[in-house]
Amino acid sequence: QVQLVESGGGLVQVGGSLRLSCAASGRTFSSYAMGWFRQAPGKERMFVGATNRGGSRTLYADSVKGRFIISRDNAKNTVYLQMNSLKPEDTAVYYCAAEIDSGWLATAAGDRYDYWGQGTQVTVSS
């Protein structure tokens, strides 16, 4: 199994930036598609963004497109979510997820992912 650990969450002011990290166990990280999701209190889990195993494709929710950037460092078994121009509505617990045997695709469908981290809180204050 794959263990995922998110870090980098915290409190940031409106318009600020934050970078989340997700470190994965295992020796085949480069073959995983990686996704980011978020869940605000009382709301459903929502897709944020994803990248395919090669990092050649990225997919973003309309609400974050142009503000958030996904990248990965396969040598460090880590995927990142760079968040810029943060808004209060970005406040949520952020989760990373891994899809095993993903081929060359990235997906926004949560049920396609095999493993999930425990989440990290992001709070954007106004």
Long-range contacts (C-beta under 8 A, 24 or more apart in sequence): 1-115, 2-26, 2-32, 2-98, 2-100, 2-114, 2-115, 3-115, 4-96, 4-97, 4-98, 4-115, 4-116, 4-117, 5-117, 5-118, 6-94, 6-95, 6-96, 6-117, 6-118, 6-119, 6-120, 7-120, 8-120, 9-94, 9-120, 9-121, 9-122, 10-121, 10-122, 10-123, 11-123, 11-125, 12-86, 12-122, 12-123, 12-124, 12-125, 13-86, 13-124, 13-125, 13-126, 14-86, 14-87, 14-88, 14-124, 14-125, 14-126, 15-85, 15-86, 16-86, 16-124, 17-82, 17-83, 17-84, 17-85, 17-86, 18-83, 18-86, 18-122, 19-80, 19-81, 19-82, 19-83, 20-80, 20-81, 20-83, 20-94, 20-96, 20-120, 20-122, 21-78, 21-79, 21-80, 22-78, 22-79, 22-80, 22-81, 22-96, 22-117, 23-76, 23-77, 23-78, 24-77, 24-78, 24-79, 24-98, 25-77, 26-77, 29-74, 29-77, 30-74, 31-100, 31-101, 31-102, 32-98, 32-99, 32-100, 32-102, 33-98, 33-99, 33-102, 33-105, 33-106, 33-107, 34-70, 34-72, 34-79, 34-96, 34-97, 34-98, 34-99, 35-96, 35-97, 35-98, 35-99, 35-106, 35-107, 35-108, 35-110, 35-113, 36-70, 36-79, 36-81, 36-94, 36-95, 36-96, 36-97, 37-94, 37-95, 37-96, 37-97, 37-110, 38-90, 38-92, 38-93, 38-94, 38-95, 38-122, 39-92, 39-93, 39-95, 39-119, 40-91, 40-92, 40-93, 45-95, 45-110, 46-92, 47-108, 47-109, 47-110, 48-81, 48-94, 49-81, 50-106, 50-107, 50-108, 51-79, 51-106, 52-102, 52-103, 52-104, 52-105, 52-106, 53-102, 53-103, 53-104, 54-104, 56-104, 57-104, 57-105, 57-106, 58-106, 59-106, 59-107, 59-108, 61-108, 63-89, 64-90, 83-122, 86-122, 86-124, 87-124, 88-124, 88-125, 88-126, 89-124, 90-122, 90-124, 91-122, 91-123, 91-124, 92-121, 92-122, 93-119, 93-120, 93-121, 93-122, 94-119, 94-120, 94-121, 94-122, 95-119
